[in-house]
Amino acid sequence: MTTTQWQPIETAPMDGTAIDVWRSDWRERVTNVRRVKLSTDNVLYESIESGPTCIRDATYWMPVPTPPKDK
């Protein structure tokens, strides 16, 4: 079962899976990003859909919610 609760960023997927992240300092949710590891101490999250977005200060993550099913 996949949880839909916020989890510490240290537990985020490292395989390019799309996730949503939370930036505590900004009180902002950023959607559809993936982890990019440039080096051991240089990790960021980049937008999958909306062009150049670089998030370095994410504090929590959660899976991207399942979209609604159309009838």
C-alpha positions as a printed Julia matrix, in Angstrom:
71×3 Matrix{Float64}:
   0.0    0.0     0.0
   1.38   3.41   -0.98
   1.08   6.13    1.61
  -0.21   9.56    0.64
   1.19  11.27    3.73
   4.16  13.63    3.76
   7.43  11.83    4.47
  10.94  13.13    5.28
  12.83  14.09    2.13
  15.63  11.69    3.05
  13.27   8.8     2.22
  12.29  10.1    -1.25
  12.71   7.75   -4.25
  16.08   7.93   -5.97
  15.05   6.35   -9.29
  13.51   9.3   -11.15
   9.97   8.62   -9.91
   7.68  11.66  -10.08
   6.86  13.04   -6.62
   5.52  16.18   -4.97
   7.78  18.02   -2.51
   7.19  20.47    0.31
   9.47  23.43    1.04
   9.01  24.28    4.72
  10.77  27.66    4.58
   8.52  28.78    1.73
   5.4   26.88    2.88
   5.1   25.74   -0.73
   4.16  22.51   -2.48
   5.96  21.78   -5.75
   4.37  19.11   -7.93
   5.7   16.57  -10.43
   9.41  16.73   -9.72
  12.12  14.09   -9.75
  15.36  13.73   -7.83
  18.63  14.57   -9.56
  21.9   13.69   -7.83
  24.78  15.72   -9.21
  27.25  14.54   -6.54
  27.19  13.17   -2.99
  26.45  16.57   -1.48
  24.56  18.08   -4.4
  20.99  16.81   -4.76
  18.13  18.75   -6.27
  14.61  18.18   -7.56
  13.67  19.28  -11.07
  10.3   19.74  -12.71
   9.18  16.97  -15.04
   6.62  19.08  -16.93
   7.08  22.81  -16.53
  10.61  23.56  -17.61
  13.59  24.66  -15.55
  12.75  24.47  -11.88
  15.45  23.62   -9.39
  14.46  22.81   -5.81
  17.32  22.35   -3.35
  15.51  22.99   -0.07
  12.73  20.37   -0.1
  11.96  19.02    3.37
   9.17  16.5     2.71
   7.83  14.46   -0.18
   4.78  12.41   -1.12
   3.73  10.35   -4.14
   1.95  12.21   -6.92
  -1.79  11.64   -6.32
  -3.62   9.34   -8.71
  -5.68  11.41  -11.15
  -9.47  11.04  -11.09
 -11.02   8.47  -13.4
 -13.23   9.88  -16.13
 -16.56   8.15  -16.71
